[in-house]
Each structure stands twice: as structure tokens, then as C-alpha cells.
Amino acid sequence: MSSPTPLTETELQKLATLSRLSFNGEKLAAFRTQFQSILGFVAQIQELPTQGVPPMTSTSNLPSTPEREDSVTAPNNRENLQKSAVQAEMGFYVVPRIVE
């Protein structure tokens, strides 16, 4: 298994900025370790033999996909759920715009 190239501190800071995260000394080191572990797992998956395996975009039409009856299991608690929201209007959560 090939291991991914270690990330530089500049690359880590850029990833953190893109992810809207901020790290200092120890937390940056922990982030590096965890992220390198994730990249190692992705590299391991990329080594799997996939020749002859058709690409899939969904599993919903496969005979092996279990189906269950669509039934209401809990009442609509939208008002209670939105009490903890930073901002909600007309039954929707209001979030900051991130795409210009």
C-alpha cells in the first residue's frame, strides 16, 4: 500500500481555511494525524481491483435494496426543533450564503 505524501503546514492551513476551521499548535498536529489517516484510507480504497465493475450512481433500483413501509413514526415537531436554530423564518432554517 502506498502512503500519501505528508501534508505541509501551508497545505493544512489552507484546508482548514477552506473548511472554515481554525487550529493552533497541538490541534493542528492532531488534525494532521487524523487527515493523513483519512488520506491513507482513501489510498487503500484506490488500490482495490475495480476492473469490470460497472459504475453506480444509486442503489435504489437494485433487487438487494431493502424497502420498508413509509409510515409516520413521530409527529411534526418543527417549531420545537427550530427553537435552537440561530435563525429561522417561515418554517425554514436561515443559513449564511456561502456561494456568490
Phi and psi restraints in degrees (range 20) as a CNS / XPLOR table:
assign (resid 1 and name C) (resid 2 and name N)
       (resid 2 and name CA) (resid 2 and name C) 1.0 -87.3 20.0 2
assign (resid 2 and name N) (resid 2 and name CA)
       (resid 2 and name C) (resid 3 and name N) 1.0 136.9 20.0 2
assign (resid 2 and name C) (resid 3 and name N)
       (resid 3 and name CA) (resid 3 and name C) 1.0 -94.3 20.0 2
assign (resid 3 and name N) (resid 3 and name CA)
       (resid 3 and name C) (resid 4 and name N) 1.0 144.8 20.0 2
assign (resid 3 and name C) (resid 4 and name N)
       (resid 4 and name CA) (resid 4 and name C) 1.0 -67.2 20.0 2
assign (resid 4 and name N) (resid 4 and name CA)
       (resid 4 and name C) (resid 5 and name N) 1.0 154.1 20.0 2
assign (resid 4 and name C) (resid 5 and name N)
       (resid 5 and name CA) (resid 5 and name C) 1.0 -63.6 20.0 2
assign (resid 5 and name N) (resid 5 and name CA)
       (resid 5 and name C) (resid 6 and name N) 1.0 132.5 20.0 2
assign (resid 5 and name C) (resid 6 and name N)
       (resid 6 and name CA) (resid 6 and name C) 1.0 -58.7 20.0 2
assign (resid 6 and name N) (resid 6 and name CA)
       (resid 6 and name C) (resid 7 and name N) 1.0 142.0 20.0 2
assign (resid 6 and name C) (resid 7 and name N)
       (resid 7 and name CA) (resid 7 and name C) 1.0 -80.3 20.0 2
assign (resid 7 and name N) (resid 7 and name CA)
       (resid 7 and name C) (resid 8 and name N) 1.0 141.9 20.0 2
assign (resid 7 and name C) (resid 8 and name N)
       (resid 8 and name CA) (resid 8 and name C) 1.0 -79.4 20.0 2
assign (resid 8 and name N) (resid 8 and name CA)
       (resid 8 and name C) (resid 9 and name N) 1.0 165.2 20.0 2
assign (resid 8 and name C) (resid 9 and name N)
       (resid 9 and name CA) (resid 9 and name C) 1.0 -63.5 20.0 2
assign (resid 9 and name N) (resid 9 and name CA)
       (resid 9 and name C) (resid 10 and name N) 1.0 -36.0 20.0 2
assign (resid 9 and name C) (resid 10 and name N)
       (resid 10 and name CA) (resid 10 and name C) 1.0 -62.4 20.0 2
assign (resid 10 and name N) (resid 10 and name CA)
       (resid 10 and name C) (resid 11 and name N) 1.0 -44.2 20.0 2
assign (resid 10 and name C) (resid 11 and name N)
       (resid 11 and name CA) (resid 11 and name C) 1.0 -64.8 20.0 2
assign (resid 11 and name N) (resid 11 and name CA)
       (resid 11 and name C) (resid 12 and name N) 1.0 -40.4 20.0 2
assign (resid 11 and name C) (resid 12 and name N)
       (resid 12 and name CA) (resid 12 and name C) 1.0 -62.8 20.0 2
assign (resid 12 and name N) (resid 12 and name CA)
       (resid 12 and name C) (resid 13 and name N) 1.0 -44.1 20.0 2
assign (resid 12 and name C) (resid 13 and name N)
       (resid 13 and name CA) (resid 13 and name C) 1.0 -63.9 20.0 2
assign (resid 13 and name N) (resid 13 and name CA)
       (resid 13 and name C) (resid 14 and name N) 1.0 -38.2 20.0 2
assign (resid 13 and name C) (resid 14 and name N)
       (resid 14 and name CA) (resid 14 and name C) 1.0 -64.7 20.0 2
assign (resid 14 and name N) (resid 14 and name CA)
       (resid 14 and name C) (resid 15 and name N) 1.0 -44.0 20.0 2
assign (resid 14 and name C) (resid 15 and name N)
       (resid 15 and name CA) (resid 15 and name C) 1.0 -60.0 20.0 2
assign (resid 15 and name N) (resid 15 and name CA)
       (resid 15 and name C) (resid 16 and name N) 1.0 -42.8 20.0 2
assign (resid 15 and name C) (resid 16 and name N)
       (resid 16 and name CA) (resid 16 and name C) 1.0 -63.1 20.0 2
assign (resid 16 and name N) (resid 16 and name CA)
       (resid 16 and name C) (resid 17 and name N) 1.0 -43.0 20.0 2
assign (resid 16 and name C) (resid 17 and name N)
       (resid 17 and name CA) (resid 17 and name C) 1.0 -63.4 20.0 2
assign (resid 17 and name N) (resid 17 and name CA)
       (resid 17 and name C) (resid 18 and name N) 1.0 -45.8 20.0 2
assign (resid 17 and name C) (resid 18 and name N)
       (resid 18 and name CA) (resid 18 and name C) 1.0 -62.6 20.0 2
assign (resid 18 and name N) (resid 18 and name CA)
       (resid 18 and name C) (resid 19 and name N) 1.0 -30.1 20.0 2
assign (resid 18 and name C) (resid 19 and name N)
       (resid 19 and name CA) (resid 19 and name C) 1.0 -88.9 20.0 2
assign (resid 19 and name N) (resid 19 and name CA)
       (resid 19 and name C) (resid 20 and name N) 1.0 0.5 20.0 2
assign (resid 19 and name C) (resid 20 and name N)
       (resid 20 and name CA) (resid 20 and name C) 1.0 59.1 20.0 2
assign (resid 20 and name N) (resid 20 and name CA)
       (resid 20 and name C) (resid 21 and name N) 1.0 43.2 20.0 2
assign (resid 20 and name C) (resid 21 and name N)
       (resid 21 and name CA) (resid 21 and name C) 1.0 -118.2 20.0 2
assign (resid 21 and name N) (resid 21 and name CA)
       (resid 21 and name C) (resid 22 and name N) 1.0 154.6 20.0 2
assign (resid 21 and name C) (resid 22 and name N)
       (resid 22 and name CA) (resid 22 and name C) 1.0 -132.4 20.0 2
assign (resid 22 and name N) (resid 22 and name CA)
       (resid 22 and name C) (resid 23 and name N) 1.0 135.4 20.0 2
assign (resid 22 and name C) (resid 23 and name N)
       (resid 23 and name CA) (resid 23 and name C) 1.0 -129.7 20.0 2
assign (resid 23 and name N) (resid 23 and name CA)
       (resid 23 and name C) (resid 24 and name N) 1.0 149.2 20.0 2
assign (resid 23 and name C) (resid 24 and name N)
       (resid 24 and name CA) (resid 24 and name C) 1.0 -119.2 20.0 2
assign (resid 24 and name N) (resid 24 and name CA)
       (resid 24 and name C) (resid 25 and name N) 1.0 -177.3 20.0 2
assign (resid 24 and name C) (resid 25 and name N)
       (resid 25 and name CA) (resid 25 and name C) 1.0 -23.5 20.0 2
assign (resid 25 and name N) (resid 25 and name CA)
       (resid 25 and name C) (resid 26 and name N) 1.0 -79.9 20.0 2
assign (resid 25 and name C) (resid 26 and name N)
       (resid 26 and name CA) (resid 26 and name C) 1.0 -65.5 20.0 2
assign (resid 26 and name N) (resid 26 and name CA)
       (resid 26 and name C) (resid 27 and name N) 1.0 -39.6 20.0 2
assign (resid 26 and name C) (resid 27 and name N)
       (resid 27 and name CA) (resid 27 and name C) 1.0 -67.1 20.0 2
assign (resid 27 and name N) (resid 27 and name CA)
       (resid 27 and name C) (resid 28 and name N) 1.0 -35.0 20.0 2
assign (resid 27 and name C) (resid 28 and name N)
       (resid 28 and name CA) (resid 28 and name C) 1.0 -65.1 20.0 2
assign (resid 28 and name N) (resid 28 and name CA)
       (resid 28 and name C) (resid 29 and name N) 1.0 -39.6 20.0 2
assign (resid 28 and name C) (resid 29 and name N)
       (resid 29 and name CA) (resid 29 and name C) 1.0 -65.1 20.0 2
assign (resid 29 and name N) (resid 29 and name CA)
       (resid 29 and name C) (resid 30 and name N) 1.0 -41.1 20.0 2
assign (resid 29 and name C) (resid 30 and name N)
       (resid 30 and name CA) (resid 30 and name C) 1.0 -65.9 20.0 2
assign (resid 30 and name N) (resid 30 and name CA)
       (resid 30 and name C) (resid 31 and name N) 1.0 -40.7 20.0 2
assign (resid 30 and name C) (resid 31 and name N)
       (resid 31 and name CA) (resid 31 and name C) 1.0 -61.9 20.0 2
assign (resid 31 and name N) (resid 31 and name CA)
       (resid 31 and name C) (resid 32 and name N) 1.0 -43.1 20.0 2
assign (resid 31 and name C) (resid 32 and name N)
       (resid 32 and name CA) (resid 32 and name C) 1.0 -58.6 20.0 2
assign (resid 32 and name N) (resid 32 and name CA)
       (resid 32 and name C) (resid 33 and name N) 1.0 -48.1 20.0 2
assign (resid 32 and name C) (resid 33 and name N)
       (resid 33 and name CA) (resid 33 and name C) 1.0 -60.9 20.0 2
assign (resid 33 and name N) (resid 33 and name CA)
       (resid 33 and name C) (resid 34 and name N) 1.0 -47.3 20.0 2
assign (resid 33 and name C) (resid 34 and name N)
       (resid 34 and name CA) (resid 34 and name C) 1.0 -66.3 20.0 2
assign (resid 34 and name N) (resid 34 and name CA)
       (resid 34 and name C) (resid 35 and name N) 1.0 -42.0 20.0 2
assign (resid 34 and name C) (resid 35 and name N)
       (resid 35 and name CA) (resid 35 and name C) 1.0 -68.8 20.0 2
assign (resid 35 and name N) (resid 35 and name CA)
       (resid 35 and name C) (resid 36 and name N) 1.0 -39.2 20.0 2
assign (resid 35 and name C) (resid 36 and name N)
       (resid 36 and name CA) (resid 36 and name C) 1.0 -62.1 20.0 2
assign (resid 36 and name N) (resid 36 and name CA)
       (resid 36 and name C) (resid 37 and name N) 1.0 -36.4 20.0 2
assign (resid 36 and name C) (resid 37 and name N)
       (resid 37 and name CA) (resid 37 and name C) 1.0 -63.4 20.0 2
assign (resid 37 and name N) (resid 37 and name CA)
       (resid 37 and name C) (resid 38 and name N) 1.0 -42.7 20.0 2
assign (resid 37 and name C) (resid 38 and name N)
       (resid 38 and name CA) (resid 38 and name C) 1.0 -63.4 20.0 2
assign (resid 38 and name N) (resid 38 and name CA)
       (resid 38 and name C) (resid 39 and name N) 1.0 -45.5 20.0 2
assign (resid 38 and name C) (resid 39 and name N)
       (resid 39 and name CA) (resid 39 and name C) 1.0 -62.7 20.0 2
assign (resid 39 and name N) (resid 39 and name CA)
       (resid 39 and name C) (resid 40 and name N) 1.0 -36.5 20.0 2
assign (resid 39 and name C) (resid 40 and name N)
       (resid 40 and name CA) (resid 40 and name C) 1.0 -63.8 20.0 2
assign (resid 40 and name N) (resid 40 and name CA)
       (resid 40 and name C) (resid 41 and name N) 1.0 -40.0 20.0 2
assign (resid 40 and name C) (resid 41 and name N)
       (resid 41 and name CA) (resid 41 and name C) 1.0 -65.2 20.0 2
assign (resid 41 and name N) (resid 41 and name CA)
       (resid 41 and name C) (resid 42 and name N) 1.0 -42.2 20.0 2
assign (resid 41 and name C) (resid 42 and name N)
       (resid 42 and name CA) (resid 42 and name C) 1.0 -62.3 20.0 2
assign (resid 42 and name N) (resid 42 and name CA)
       (resid 42 and name C) (resid 43 and name N) 1.0 -41.6 20.0 2
assign (resid 42 and name C) (resid 43 and name N)
       (resid 43 and name CA) (resid 43 and name C) 1.0 -62.7 20.0 2
assign (resid 43 and name N) (resid 43 and name CA)
       (resid 43 and name C) (resid 44 and name N) 1.0 -38.1 20.0 2
assign (resid 43 and name C) (resid 44 and name N)
       (resid 44 and name CA) (resid 44 and name C) 1.0 -65.3 20.0 2
assign (resid 44 and name N) (resid 44 and name CA)
       (resid 44 and name C) (resid 45 and name N) 1.0 -41.3 20.0 2
assign (resid 44 and name C) (resid 45 and name N)
       (resid 45 and name CA) (resid 45 and name C) 1.0 -65.4 20.0 2
assign (resid 45 and name N) (resid 45 and name CA)
       (resid 45 and name C) (resid 46 and name N) 1.0 -38.0 20.0 2
assign (resid 45 and name C) (resid 46 and name N)
       (resid 46 and name CA) (resid 46 and name C) 1.0 -65.2 20.0 2
assign (resid 46 and name N) (resid 46 and name CA)
       (resid 46 and name C) (resid 47 and name N) 1.0 -19.5 20.0 2
assign (resid 46 and name C) (resid 47 and name N)
       (resid 47 and name CA) (resid 47 and name C) 1.0 -84.3 20.0 2
assign (resid 47 and name N) (resid 47 and name CA)
       (resid 47 and name C) (resid 48 and name N) 1.0 -7.1 20.0 2
assign (resid 47 and name C) (resid 48 and name N)
       (resid 48 and name CA) (resid 48 and name C) 1.0 -65.5 20.0 2
assign (resid 48 and name N) (resid 48 and name CA)
       (resid 48 and name C) (resid 49 and name N) 1.0 140.8 20.0 2
assign (resid 48 and name C) (resid 49 and name N)
       (resid 49 and name CA) (resid 49 and name C) 1.0 -73.9 20.0 2
assign (resid 49 and name N) (resid 49 and name CA)
       (resid 49 and name C) (resid 50 and name N) 1.0 115.2 20.0 2
assign (resid 49 and name C) (resid 50 and name N)
       (resid 50 and name CA) (resid 50 and name C) 1.0 -118.4 20.0 2
assign (resid 50 and name N) (resid 50 and name CA)
       (resid 50 and name C) (resid 51 and name N) 1.0 11.6 20.0 2
assign (resid 50 and name C) (resid 51 and name N)
       (resid 51 and name CA) (resid 51 and name C) 1.0 -63.6 20.0 2
assign (resid 51 and name N) (resid 51 and name CA)
       (resid 51 and name C) (resid 52 and name N) 1.0 133.1 20.0 2
assign (resid 51 and name C) (resid 52 and name N)
       (resid 52 and name CA) (resid 52 and name C) 1.0 82.6 20.0 2
assign (resid 52 and name N) (resid 52 and name CA)
       (resid 52 and name C) (resid 53 and name N) 1.0 -1.4 20.0 2
assign (resid 52 and name C) (resid 53 and name N)
       (resid 53 and name CA) (resid 53 and name C) 1.0 -92.3 20.0 2
assign (resid 53 and name N) (resid 53 and name CA)
       (resid 53 and name C) (resid 54 and name N) 1.0 120.1 20.0 2
assign (resid 53 and name C) (resid 54 and name N)
       (resid 54 and name CA) (resid 54 and name C) 1.0 -69.5 20.0 2
assign (resid 54 and name N) (resid 54 and name CA)
       (resid 54 and name C) (resid 55 and name N) 1.0 143.4 20.0 2
assign (resid 54 and name C) (resid 55 and name N)
       (resid 55 and name CA) (resid 55 and name C) 1.0 -67.1 20.0 2
assign (resid 55 and name N) (resid 55 and name CA)
       (resid 55 and name C) (resid 56 and name N) 1.0 148.6 20.0 2
assign (resid 55 and name C) (resid 56 and name N)
       (resid 56 and name CA) (resid 56 and name C) 1.0 -126.4 20.0 2
assign (resid 56 and name N) (resid 56 and name CA)
       (resid 56 and name C) (resid 57 and name N) 1.0 143.3 20.0 2
assign (resid 56 and name C) (resid 57 and name N)
       (resid 57 and name CA) (resid 57 and name C) 1.0 -115.0 20.0 2
assign (resid 57 and name N) (resid 57 and name CA)
       (resid 57 and name C) (resid 58 and name N) 1.0 -12.4 20.0 2
assign (resid 57 and name C) (resid 58 and name N)
       (resid 58 and name CA) (resid 58 and name C) 1.0 -158.7 20.0 2
assign (resid 58 and name N) (resid 58 and name CA)
       (resid 58 and name C) (resid 59 and name N) 1.0 153.8 20.0 2
assign (resid 58 and name C) (resid 59 and name N)
       (resid 59 and name CA) (resid 59 and name C) 1.0 -111.2 20.0 2
assign (resid 59 and name N) (resid 59 and name CA)
       (resid 59 and name C) (resid 60 and name N) 1.0 5.7 20.0 2
assign (resid 59 and name C) (resid 60 and name N)
       (resid 60 and name CA) (resid 60 and name C) 1.0 -67.8 20.0 2
assign (resid 60 and name N) (resid 60 and name CA)
       (resid 60 and name C) (resid 61 and name N) 1.0 -24.2 20.0 2
assign (resid 60 and name C) (resid 61 and name N)
       (resid 61 and name CA) (resid 61 and name C) 1.0 -101.7 20.0 2
assign (resid 61 and name N) (resid 61 and name CA)
       (resid 61 and name C) (resid 62 and name N) 1.0 9.0 20.0 2
assign (resid 61 and name C) (resid 62 and name N)
       (resid 62 and name CA) (resid 62 and name C) 1.0 -80.6 20.0 2
assign (resid 62 and name N) (resid 62 and name CA)
       (resid 62 and name C) (resid 63 and name N) 1.0 143.1 20.0 2
assign (resid 62 and name C) (resid 63 and name N)
       (resid 63 and name CA) (resid 63 and name C) 1.0 -64.6 20.0 2
assign (resid 63 and name N) (resid 63 and name CA)
       (resid 63 and name C) (resid 64 and name N) 1.0 -21.8 20.0 2
assign (resid 63 and name C) (resid 64 and name N)
       (resid 64 and name CA) (resid 64 and name C) 1.0 -84.6 20.0 2
assign (resid 64 and name N) (resid 64 and name CA)
       (resid 64 and name C) (resid 65 and name N) 1.0 -3.3 20.0 2
assign (resid 64 and name C) (resid 65 and name N)
       (resid 65 and name CA) (resid 65 and name C) 1.0 -77.7 20.0 2
assign (resid 65 and name N) (resid 65 and name CA)
       (resid 65 and name C) (resid 66 and name N) 1.0 117.4 20.0 2
assign (resid 65 and name C) (resid 66 and name N)
       (resid 66 and name CA) (resid 66 and name C) 1.0 -69.9 20.0 2
assign (resid 66 and name N) (resid 66 and name CA)
       (resid 66 and name C) (resid 67 and name N) 1.0 144.4 20.0 2
assign (resid 66 and name C) (resid 67 and name N)
       (resid 67 and name CA) (resid 67 and name C) 1.0 -121.2 20.0 2
assign (resid 67 and name N) (resid 67 and name CA)
       (resid 67 and name C) (resid 68 and name N) 1.0 148.4 20.0 2
assign (resid 67 and name C) (resid 68 and name N)
       (resid 68 and name CA) (resid 68 and name C) 1.0 -131.5 20.0 2
assign (resid 68 and name N) (resid 68 and name CA)
       (resid 68 and name C) (resid 69 and name N) 1.0 161.8 20.0 2
assign (resid 68 and name C) (resid 69 and name N)
       (resid 69 and name CA) (resid 69 and name C) 1.0 -67.0 20.0 2
assign (resid 69 and name N) (resid 69 and name CA)
       (resid 69 and name C) (resid 70 and name N) 1.0 137.4 20.0 2
assign (resid 69 and name C) (resid 70 and name N)
       (resid 70 and name CA) (resid 70 and name C) 1.0 -85.3 20.0 2
assign (resid 70 and name N) (resid 70 and name CA)
       (resid 70 and name C) (resid 71 and name N) 1.0 104.0 20.0 2
assign (resid 70 and name C) (resid 71 and name N)
       (resid 71 and name CA) (resid 71 and name C) 1.0 -135.6 20.0 2
assign (resid 71 and name N) (resid 71 and name CA)
       (resid 71 and name C) (resid 72 and name N) 1.0 152.2 20.0 2
assign (resid 71 and name C) (resid 72 and name N)
       (resid 72 and name CA) (resid 72 and name C) 1.0 -74.9 20.0 2
assign (resid 72 and name N) (resid 72 and name CA)
       (resid 72 and name C) (resid 73 and name N) 1.0 126.5 20.0 2
assign (resid 72 and name C) (resid 73 and name N)
       (resid 73 and name CA) (resid 73 and name C) 1.0 -110.2 20.0 2
assign (resid 73 and name N) (resid 73 and name CA)
       (resid 73 and name C) (resid 74 and name N) 1.0 -16.6 20.0 2
assign (resid 73 and name C) (resid 74 and name N)
       (resid 74 and name CA) (resid 74 and name C) 1.0 -148.3 20.0 2
assign (resid 74 and name N) (resid 74 and name CA)
       (resid 74 and name C) (resid 75 and name N) 1.0 147.7 20.0 2
assign (resid 74 and name C) (resid 75 and name N)
       (resid 75 and name CA) (resid 75 and name C) 1.0 -68.0 20.0 2
assign (resid 75 and name N) (resid 75 and name CA)
       (resid 75 and name C) (resid 76 and name N) 1.0 162.2 20.0 2
assign (resid 75 and name C) (resid 76 and name N)
       (resid 76 and name CA) (resid 76 and name C) 1.0 -70.4 20.0 2
assign (resid 76 and name N) (resid 76 and name CA)
       (resid 76 and name C) (resid 77 and name N) 1.0 114.2 20.0 2
assign (resid 76 and name C) (resid 77 and name N)
       (resid 77 and name CA) (resid 77 and name C) 1.0 -113.0 20.0 2
assign (resid 77 and name N) (resid 77 and name CA)
       (resid 77 and name C) (resid 78 and name N) 1.0 36.1 20.0 2
assign (resid 77 and name C) (resid 78 and name N)
       (resid 78 and name CA) (resid 78 and name C) 1.0 -54.9 20.0 2
assign (resid 78 and name N) (resid 78 and name CA)
       (resid 78 and name C) (resid 79 and name N) 1.0 -44.7 20.0 2
assign (resid 78 and name C) (resid 79 and name N)
       (resid 79 and name CA) (resid 79 and name C) 1.0 -61.5 20.0 2
assign (resid 79 and name N) (resid 79 and name CA)
       (resid 79 and name C) (resid 80 and name N) 1.0 -43.7 20.0 2
assign (resid 79 and name C) (resid 80 and name N)
       (resid 80 and name CA) (resid 80 and name C) 1.0 -65.3 20.0 2
assign (resid 80 and name N) (resid 80 and name CA)
       (resid 80 and name C) (resid 81 and name N) 1.0 -41.6 20.0 2
assign (resid 80 and name C) (resid 81 and name N)
       (resid 81 and name CA) (resid 81 and name C) 1.0 -66.0 20.0 2
assign (resid 81 and name N) (resid 81 and name CA)
       (resid 81 and name C) (resid 82 and name N) 1.0 -35.5 20.0 2
assign (resid 81 and name C) (resid 82 and name N)
       (resid 82 and name CA) (resid 82 and name C) 1.0 -83.2 20.0 2
assign (resid 82 and name N) (resid 82 and name CA)
       (resid 82 and name C) (resid 83 and name N) 1.0 -4.5 20.0 2
assign (resid 82 and name C) (resid 83 and name N)
       (resid 83 and name CA) (resid 83 and name C) 1.0 -63.3 20.0 2
assign (resid 83 and name N) (resid 83 and name CA)
       (resid 83 and name C) (resid 84 and name N) 1.0 -31.5 20.0 2
assign (resid 83 and name C) (resid 84 and name N)
       (resid 84 and name CA) (resid 84 and name C) 1.0 -89.1 20.0 2
assign (resid 84 and name N) (resid 84 and name CA)
       (resid 84 and name C) (resid 85 and name N) 1.0 -2.7 20.0 2
assign (resid 84 and name C) (resid 85 and name N)
       (resid 85 and name CA) (resid 85 and name C) 1.0 -71.3 20.0 2
assign (resid 85 and name N) (resid 85 and name CA)
       (resid 85 and name C) (resid 86 and name N) 1.0 146.4 20.0 2
assign (resid 85 and name C) (resid 86 and name N)
       (resid 86 and name CA) (resid 86 and name C) 1.0 -62.3 20.0 2
assign (resid 86 and name N) (resid 86 and name CA)
       (resid 86 and name C) (resid 87 and name N) 1.0 -43.2 20.0 2
assign (resid 86 and name C) (resid 87 and name N)
       (resid 87 and name CA) (resid 87 and name C) 1.0 -153.5 20.0 2
assign (resid 87 and name N) (resid 87 and name CA)
       (resid 87 and name C) (resid 88 and name N) 1.0 134.0 20.0 2
assign (resid 87 and name C) (resid 88 and name N)
       (resid 88 and name CA) (resid 88 and name C) 1.0 -139.8 20.0 2
assign (resid 88 and name N) (resid 88 and name CA)
       (resid 88 and name C) (resid 89 and name N) 1.0 140.4 20.0 2
assign (resid 88 and name C) (resid 89 and name N)
       (resid 89 and name CA) (resid 89 and name C) 1.0 -138.2 20.0 2
assign (resid 89 and name N) (resid 89 and name CA)
       (resid 89 and name C) (resid 90 and name N) 1.0 133.3 20.0 2
assign (resid 89 and name C) (resid 90 and name N)
       (resid 90 and name CA) (resid 90 and name C) 1.0 52.4 20.0 2
assign (resid 90 and name N) (resid 90 and name CA)
       (resid 90 and name C) (resid 91 and name N) 1.0 37.2 20.0 2
assign (resid 90 and name C) (resid 91 and name N)
       (resid 91 and name CA) (resid 91 and name C) 1.0 82.5 20.0 2
assign (resid 91 and name N) (resid 91 and name CA)
       (resid 91 and name C) (resid 92 and name N) 1.0 5.3 20.0 2
assign (resid 91 and name C) (resid 92 and name N)
       (resid 92 and name CA) (resid 92 and name C) 1.0 -116.5 20.0 2
assign (resid 92 and name N) (resid 92 and name CA)
       (resid 92 and name C) (resid 93 and name N) 1.0 151.4 20.0 2
assign (resid 92 and name C) (resid 93 and name N)
       (resid 93 and name CA) (resid 93 and name C) 1.0 -81.0 20.0 2
assign (resid 93 and name N) (resid 93 and name CA)
       (resid 93 and name C) (resid 94 and name N) 1.0 133.6 20.0 2
assign (resid 93 and name C) (resid 94 and name N)
       (resid 94 and name CA) (resid 94 and name C) 1.0 -98.8 20.0 2
assign (resid 94 and name N) (resid 94 and name CA)
       (resid 94 and name C) (resid 95 and name N) 1.0 124.2 20.0 2
assign (resid 94 and name C) (resid 95 and name N)
       (resid 95 and name CA) (resid 95 and name C) 1.0 -123.5 20.0 2
assign (resid 95 and name N) (resid 95 and name CA)
       (resid 95 and name C) (resid 96 and name N) 1.0 156.3 20.0 2
assign (resid 95 and name C) (resid 96 and name N)
       (resid 96 and name CA) (resid 96 and name C) 1.0 -65.9 20.0 2
assign (resid 96 and name N) (resid 96 and name CA)
       (resid 96 and name C) (resid 97 and name N) 1.0 142.5 20.0 2
assign (resid 96 and name C) (resid 97 and name N)
       (resid 97 and name CA) (resid 97 and name C) 1.0 -72.8 20.0 2
assign (resid 97 and name N) (resid 97 and name CA)
       (resid 97 and name C) (resid 98 and name N) 1.0 128.6 20.0 2
assign (resid 97 and name C) (resid 98 and name N)
       (resid 98 and name CA) (resid 98 and name C) 1.0 -116.7 20.0 2
assign (resid 98 and name N) (resid 98 and name CA)
       (resid 98 and name C) (resid 99 and name N) 1.0 -8.8 20.0 2
assign (resid 98 and name C) (resid 99 and name N)
       (resid 99 and name CA) (resid 99 and name C) 1.0 -114.6 20.0 2
assign (resid 99 and name N) (resid 99 and name CA)
       (resid 99 and name C) (resid 100 and name N) 1.0 126.5 20.0 2
